[in-house]
Amino acid sequence: FKIPSGSMIPSLMIGDFILVNKYTYGIRLPVLNTKVLDINEPQRGDVVVFRYPKDESVDYIKRVIGLPGDVISYQNKRLSINGQAMSYEEQPDFLDPEHMGYAKHYREAFPKDFGGYQYRILNHPERSSLIFNPDRFPYSENCQYSSAGVTCTVPAGHYFVMGDNRDNSADSRFWGFVPEKNLVGRAFFVWMNLGDFKRIGRFE
């Protein structure tokens, strides 16, 4: 898989070629897409490739934030899960190569109760917290929007995903939840980037 956009910066850059384990979450029959063997369930923090729910011919890549039953709140650019706030450690400002501007750069971590997994995110201070024109989607009644952001309860059999480049990512905040059947696999390794050979290796 090749990364086509900047929605996962700084974890994944445009032009990264990545390896994806299609068997992490089970084995499915081709064509029918019927799961014949369960192996693992997605975990919070996993970077997953999935078929875009609104056009299943298109693959997307995002980070799993919410599991079935979780209440995800993204308010004023801060994330909480089931009422527990994520922790944030400020990093040096990051030059976003896609937009040629500096973004606020943080190390975000899940609460210890939810695994404590850490990764880096970007926020652009000049961007509003308001989510403009969210789509109608299955279970959209599970989400409440306001000028500060959105709060969603993840339905059974679905996942809430977000890009690490928070202000430059079309994700579950806008078009809804990812059904389990749409998961393709877990991304885990950058094997090539023609513009930067130092990119090769594992990522958070």
C-alpha positions as CSV (number, residue, x, y, z in Angstrom):
1,F,0.0,0.0,0.0
2,K,1.2,3.5,-0.8
3,I,0.2,6.5,1.4
4,P,-1.5,9.1,-0.9
5,S,-2.3,11.9,1.5
6,G,-1.1,13.7,4.6
7,S,-3.8,12.6,7.0
8,M,-1.5,10.4,9.0
9,I,1.5,12.8,9.3
10,P,3.7,12.7,11.4
11,S,3.4,8.8,11.7
12,L,3.2,8.2,7.9
13,M,4.3,10.5,5.2
14,I,3.0,11.0,1.7
15,G,4.7,8.5,-0.6
16,D,5.4,5.9,2.1
17,F,5.0,2.3,0.9
18,I,3.8,0.3,3.8
19,L,3.4,-3.4,4.7
20,V,0.0,-4.5,6.0
21,N,-0.7,-7.8,7.7
22,K,-4.0,-8.9,6.3
23,Y,-4.3,-11.8,8.8
24,T,-3.9,-9.8,12.0
25,Y,-7.7,-9.8,12.6
26,G,-8.6,-13.1,11.0
27,I,-8.9,-14.9,7.8
28,R,-11.7,-14.2,5.3
29,L,-12.9,-16.0,2.2
30,P,-12.1,-14.0,-1.0
31,V,-15.0,-12.4,-2.9
32,L,-17.6,-13.4,-0.2
33,N,-15.6,-11.6,2.5
34,T,-16.8,-14.1,5.1
35,K,-14.6,-14.5,8.1
36,V,-13.6,-18.2,8.6
37,L,-11.1,-17.7,11.4
38,D,-10.9,-15.1,14.2
39,I,-7.3,-14.3,15.3
40,N,-7.2,-10.9,17.1
41,E,-9.5,-8.0,17.7
42,P,-8.3,-4.5,16.7
43,Q,-6.8,-2.6,19.6
44,R,-6.8,1.1,20.4
45,G,-3.8,2.7,18.7
46,D,-3.6,0.2,15.8
47,V,-3.0,1.7,12.4
48,V,-5.4,-0.1,10.1
49,V,-6.2,-0.2,6.4
50,F,-9.9,-0.6,5.6
51,R,-12.4,-0.3,2.8
52,Y,-14.0,3.2,3.0
53,P,-17.6,2.6,4.1
54,K,-19.0,5.1,1.5
55,D,-17.0,3.5,-1.4
56,E,-15.6,0.1,-0.7
57,S,-13.5,0.2,-3.8
58,V,-11.2,2.7,-2.0
59,D,-8.8,1.8,0.8
60,Y,-8.2,4.2,3.7
61,I,-5.7,4.2,6.5
62,K,-6.3,5.6,9.9
63,R,-5.7,4.9,13.6
64,V,-8.2,3.0,15.8
65,I,-9.4,5.3,18.6
66,G,-12.6,3.7,19.7
67,L,-13.8,0.1,20.1
68,P,-17.4,-1.1,20.1
69,G,-19.2,0.4,23.1
70,D,-16.7,3.2,23.7
71,V,-17.8,6.8,24.1
72,I,-15.4,9.0,22.1
73,S,-15.4,12.7,22.8
74,Y,-13.3,15.1,20.7
75,Q,-13.9,18.6,22.1
76,N,-11.7,21.6,21.5
77,K,-9.1,19.4,19.9
78,R,-8.8,17.2,23.0
79,L,-9.7,13.5,23.0
80,S,-11.3,11.4,25.8
81,I,-12.5,7.9,25.9
82,N,-15.3,6.8,28.3
83,G,-14.8,10.0,30.2
84,Q,-11.0,9.5,30.6
85,A,-8.9,12.2,29.0
86,M,-5.9,11.3,26.8
87,S,-2.6,12.7,28.0
88,Y,-0.6,15.2,25.9
89,E,3.1,16.0,25.9
90,E,4.0,18.9,23.8
91,Q,6.8,18.4,21.2
92,P,8.7,20.9,19.1
93,D,6.5,22.5,16.4
94,F,6.3,20.3,13.2
95,L,6.7,21.6,9.7
96,D,3.8,20.0,7.8
97,P,5.3,19.4,4.3
98,E,1.8,19.1,2.7
99,H,0.6,22.5,3.8
100,M,4.1,24.2,4.3
101,G,3.1,25.5,7.7
102,Y,4.0,24.8,11.3
103,A,1.6,22.6,13.3
104,K,1.4,22.1,17.0
105,H,3.0,18.7,17.7
106,Y,2.1,16.4,20.6
107,R,2.7,12.9,21.9
108,E,-0.8,11.6,22.7
109,A,-1.3,8.6,25.0
110,F,-4.2,6.5,25.9
111,P,-5.1,6.2,29.6
112,K,-3.4,3.3,31.3
113,D,-6.8,1.6,31.7
114,F,-6.9,1.5,27.9
115,G,-3.3,0.2,27.3
116,G,-1.3,3.5,27.5
117,Y,-0.3,3.3,23.9
118,Q,1.5,6.5,22.7
119,Y,1.9,8.1,19.3
120,R,2.3,11.6,17.8
121,I,-0.3,13.9,16.4
122,L,-0.5,17.3,14.8
123,N,-3.0,20.2,15.4
124,H,-3.1,23.4,13.5
125,P,-4.0,26.2,16.0
126,E,-5.7,28.4,13.3
127,R,-8.2,25.7,12.4
128,S,-11.6,25.7,14.1
129,S,-12.8,22.8,16.3
130,L,-16.1,22.9,14.5
131,I,-16.8,19.9,12.2
132,F,-18.3,21.3,9.1
133,N,-21.1,19.5,7.3
134,P,-20.7,15.9,8.7
135,D,-22.2,13.3,6.5
136,R,-25.3,11.2,7.3
137,F,-24.1,7.7,8.0
138,P,-25.3,4.5,9.6
139,Y,-25.7,5.1,13.4
140,S,-25.2,8.8,12.9
141,E,-27.8,9.2,15.7
142,N,-24.9,7.9,18.0
143,C,-23.1,11.2,17.5
144,Q,-23.8,14.7,18.9
145,Y,-22.1,17.6,17.2
146,S,-21.4,21.1,18.7
147,S,-19.2,24.1,18.0
148,A,-16.6,22.4,20.2
149,G,-16.5,19.1,18.4
150,V,-18.2,15.7,18.5
151,T,-19.1,12.9,21.0
152,C,-19.9,9.5,19.6
153,T,-20.9,6.1,21.1
154,V,-19.3,3.4,18.9
155,P,-21.9,0.8,17.9
156,A,-21.4,-3.0,18.2
157,G,-19.3,-4.4,15.4
158,H,-17.8,-1.0,14.4
159,Y,-14.7,1.1,15.1
160,F,-14.0,4.8,15.5
161,V,-10.9,5.9,13.6
162,M,-9.0,9.2,13.2
163,G,-6.0,10.5,11.3
164,D,-2.9,11.6,13.3
165,N,-2.9,14.9,11.4
166,R,-6.1,15.9,13.2
167,D,-7.0,19.1,11.3
168,N,-6.3,17.5,7.9
169,S,-8.0,14.2,8.1
170,A,-11.5,13.1,6.9
171,D,-12.3,10.3,9.3
172,S,-15.0,8.9,11.7
173,R,-15.7,12.5,12.9
174,F,-17.1,13.3,9.4
175,W,-18.3,10.0,7.8
176,G,-18.9,7.6,10.6
177,F,-17.8,4.3,11.9
178,V,-15.9,1.5,10.2
179,P,-17.7,-1.9,10.2
180,E,-15.5,-4.8,11.3
181,K,-16.1,-6.5,7.9
182,N,-14.4,-3.6,6.2
183,L,-11.0,-4.1,7.9
184,V,-8.2,-5.1,5.5
185,G,-5.4,-5.4,8.0
186,R,-2.9,-3.8,10.4
187,A,-0.1,-1.5,9.0
188,F,3.2,-2.0,10.7
189,F,6.2,-1.2,8.5
190,V,7.4,1.4,6.0
191,W,9.5,-0.4,3.4
192,M,10.2,2.4,1.0
193,N,9.7,6.1,0.3
194,L,11.3,7.2,-3.0
195,G,11.7,10.8,-1.6
196,D,13.3,9.8,1.7
197,F,15.1,6.5,2.1
198,K,15.5,7.2,5.9
199,R,11.8,6.6,6.2
200,I,12.3,2.8,6.1
201,G,11.3,1.0,9.3
202,R,8.6,0.5,11.9
203,F,6.4,3.4,13.0
204,E,4.3,4.1,16.1
